[in-house]
Amino acid sequence: MTTTIKTTKACATCLEEKLLTDFGPRSSGINSRCRACLAASAREWRSRNVDAARKQVARWAKENPDK
């Protein structure tokens, strides 16, 4: 029996076939969106939700003073 290891995956957002290294880990395996699409989504959310993003950053800084 021959086992083949898949080294690429299609991003659920941009639909491009990319290397598995272009996808981040997820609790159930590998994320369905590539890192570039996740980053773009996060940038878009932050630009639409400036106040909420600032509150998140302030809360994280308060909870992680050593970092």
ChimeraX attribute file (.defattr): number of C-alpha atoms within 10 A of each C-alpha:
attribute: neighborCount
match mode: 1-to-1
recipient: residues
	/A:1	3
	/A:2	4
	/A:3	5
	/A:4	6
	/A:5	6
	/A:6	8
	/A:7	9
	/A:8	14
	/A:9	19
	/A:10	16
	/A:11	21
	/A:12	13
	/A:13	13
	/A:14	11
	/A:15	11
	/A:16	12
	/A:17	13
	/A:18	14
	/A:19	14
	/A:20	17
	/A:21	13
	/A:22	17
	/A:23	21
	/A:24	14
	/A:25	13
	/A:26	9
	/A:27	6
	/A:28	6
	/A:29	8
	/A:30	15
	/A:31	17
	/A:32	16
	/A:33	19
	/A:34	25
	/A:35	16
	/A:36	14
	/A:37	15
	/A:38	16
	/A:39	12
	/A:40	11
	/A:41	13
	/A:42	12
	/A:43	12
	/A:44	11
	/A:45	13
	/A:46	14
	/A:47	11
	/A:48	11
	/A:49	11
	/A:50	11
	/A:51	11
	/A:52	12
	/A:53	14
	/A:54	12
	/A:55	11
	/A:56	12
	/A:57	12
	/A:58	12
	/A:59	11
	/A:60	12
	/A:61	12
	/A:62	11
	/A:63	10
	/A:64	9
	/A:65	7
	/A:66	6
	/A:67	7
